[in-house]
Amino acid sequence: MEIKKKNVLSWINHQSKNVDILASVCTGAFLLAEIGLLDDKSATTHWLDIERLQTDYPLISVKENIKYVDEGKIITSAGISAGIEMSLYIVSRIFNKKIAEETAKQMEYNL
C-alpha cells in the first residue's frame, strides 16, 4: 500500500514544491492528505472512499458528486473517468478551452 511507504510520500511532498499543478486521480487524494497537502482545502475522491477521506482527514473539506476540485496548485478528481475530465480541465488551464475541446474531440470524449 503506497500510503505506508515513506519514500513515496517524501517524493510526492518534494515534487509538490517544484510543480505548478499537482493532480491526483481517485484515491490518490489519500496520499496528498497523508502528508498534509490537503489540510484546510477542498478535495474529492472516488465515491466509495468519500466517507473514509472525511473521517480519516477531518481538516479536508471533502466534496461529493463532483468530478474534480481545483484548489489552485492542487487538483483532485473522483474516479478514473473523472480523471480524464480533470486532465482536460488542466489542459484548458495551461493552454485554453479550445485546445481542451480539440483534445477531447480527438479522444472521442464528450466534454
Residue pairs with C-beta under 8 A, 6 or more apart in sequence:
2 8
2 31
3 9
3 30
3 31
3 34
8 31
9 31
9 34
9 35
12 31
12 32
12 35
12 37
13 35
13 37
15 22
16 22
16 32
16 35
16 37
16 73
16 74
19 73
20 73
21 73
21 74
21 75
21 90
21 93
21 94
22 32
22 37
22 73
22 74
22 75
23 74
23 75
23 76
23 77
23 86
23 87
23 90
24 31
24 32
24 74
24 75
24 76
24 77
25 77
25 79
25 80
25 82
25 83
25 86
26 45
26 46
26 49
26 77
26 78
26 79
26 80
26 82
26 83
27 45
27 46
27 49
28 45
28 76
29 38
29 43
29 44
29 45
29 53
29 76
30 45
30 49
30 53
30 56
30 57
32 38
32 43
32 74
32 76
33 39
33 43
33 53
33 56
33 57
33 60
37 74
38 57
38 59
38 60
38 71
38 74
38 76
39 57
39 59
39 60
40 59
40 60
41 60
41 61
41 71
41 74
42 60
42 61
42 62
42 63
42 69
42 71
43 53
43 60
43 61
43 62
43 63
43 69
43 71
43 74
43 76
44 50
44 62
44 63
44 64
44 66
44 67
44 68
44 69
44 76
44 77
44 78
44 82
45 53
45 62
45 76
45 78
46 78
46 79
47 64
47 65
47 78
47 79
50 62
50 64
53 60
53 62
54 60
54 62
63 69
66 78
67 77
67 78
67 82
67 85
67 86
68 75
68 76
68 77
68 78
68 82
68 83
68 85
68 86
68 89
69 75
69 76
69 77
70 89
70 93
75 86
75 89
75 90
76 86
77 83
77 85
77 86
84 107
84 109
85 111
88 100
88 103
88 104
88 109
88 111
89 100
91 99
91 100
91 103
92 99
92 100
100 111
101 111
104 110
104 111
